Amino acid sequence: MIYIDVRTKGEYDTDHKAEALHHDIMDMMQGNFPNIDKDTEIILYCESGNRSMMAKNMMEDFGFTKVINGGSIYDI
């Protein structure tokens, strides 16, 4: 299982889950997705859960199969 923080680099640098990778949702909007196996279990999070839900949908559309919206950084 991999946690991915989809917030901005500044937000990530300020505070993030210790083991989380960073991949800004803006990169996904431009077609750049994390370079990980598409069958890996992935939990996305952001500030409120909105960006992570959008990122989940984009990743699934791109072929990722086990993506979970973890919601807010404060919920995971």
C-alpha positions in Angstrom: 0.0 0.0 0.0 1.2 3.5 -0.9 0.0 6.8 0.4 0.1 9.7 -2.1 -0.3 13.3 -1.1 -1.9 15.2 -4.1 -1.5 18.7 -2.6 1.0 21.3 -3.8 4.7 20.9 -3.0 4.4 23.7 -0.5 1.6 22.0 1.4 3.4 18.7 1.3 6.6 20.3 2.6 4.7 22.0 5.5 3.1 18.8 6.7 2.5 15.3 5.3 2.0 11.7 6.4 5.6 10.4 7.1 5.6 7.6 4.5 3.6 9.4 1.8 4.9 10.2 -1.7 4.1 13.5 -3.3 2.4 13.8 -6.6 0.6 17.1 -7.2 -2.9 16.8 -8.7 -1.9 19.5 -11.2 0.6 17.1 -12.7 -2.1 14.5 -13.1 -4.3 17.1 -14.8 -1.5 17.4 -17.4 -1.3 13.6 -17.9 1.6 12.9 -15.6 0.9 10.1 -13.2 3.0 8.4 -10.6 5.4 5.9 -12.0 4.2 2.9 -10.0 2.5 -0.4 -10.9 -1.1 0.2 -11.8 -2.3 -2.7 -9.6 -0.7 -1.3 -6.4 -3.1 -0.3 -3.6 -2.9 3.5 -3.4 -4.5 5.8 -0.9 -4.7 9.4 -1.9 -5.2 12.3 0.4 -5.3 16.1 0.3 -6.5 18.9 2.6 -10.2 18.3 2.5 -10.7 15.2 0.3 -11.8 17.1 -2.9 -8.5 17.0 -4.8 -7.9 13.4 -3.7 -11.4 12.4 -5.1 -10.6 14.1 -8.4 -7.1 12.4 -8.5 -8.8 9.1 -7.8 -11.1 9.5 -10.8 -8.2 10.5 -13.1 -6.0 7.7 -12.0 -8.8 5.1 -12.5 -9.4 6.6 -16.0 -5.7 6.1 -16.7 -5.9 2.5 -15.7 -5.0 2.3 -12.0 -7.1 -0.4 -10.4 -6.8 -0.1 -6.6 -7.1 3.6 -5.8 -8.8 4.8 -2.6 -9.8 8.3 -1.7 -8.4 8.6 1.9 -9.9 12.1 2.2 -8.3 14.7 4.3 -4.8 14.5 5.7 -6.5 14.9 9.1 -8.6 11.8 8.5 -5.9 9.3 7.6 
